[in-house]
Amino acid sequence: GQLNPFAADPDVEEIGCGVTTNGEWIVYSTGLAEGARIFAARVDGVGEPIAIAPSIGVNPRMIGDDLYYGARTELQRRRLSFEGDALIVSDPEPIVSLDGVRFFAPLPDGERIVLIRNLKATRGGFFRVVRNWMPEAFQSRVQH
């Protein structure tokens, strides 16, 4: 089929995206000159995009109806829900510090997150998977 640009604004570069479980919304991160931000827009193009993380937000990842994204130095989660055609976005919930983290990936079960941290070159990198994590529990397990 024919490819149509999602955003027709040449000043906006979409650098990551996800789709809501109802398939009606695309959640995406933009690379604007003043910093990355996260928006949601209807797939059918109706209405204006909604700013979900209007200050700093990168690497949006959808797991079910939960949106995970990097917000400055922490991983945040927001629950997305729907009332008719409206998108309802919960307040942000801080999950874990991203200090020194190069990459994060919430796993499909929503209970585990893969974090790749920057460590001193002599120690090398590592993967750490924490099951049934809680932010306080995770903080006590992070190696310094």
Number of C-alpha atoms within 10 A of each C-alpha: 3 3 5 7 6 12 13 8 8 6 11 13 15 17 16 15 18 18 22 22 15 10 10 16 21 19 23 25 25 21 17 13 9 8 12 21 24 28 21 22 21 20 14 10 12 8 8 10 17 15 15 21 20 12 13 18 25 23 22 24 22 25 19 15 15 18 23 26 27 25 22 15 13 17 21 22 23 20 17 17 16 13 7 6 9 11 17 12 17 14 12 17 13 16 18 20 17 19 12 13 15 10 13 18 15 18 14 11 9 14 13 17 19 14 19 18 20 15 14 9 7 6 8 9 12 11 9 14 16 15 11 11 15 13 11 10 12 16 12 8 10 9 7 6
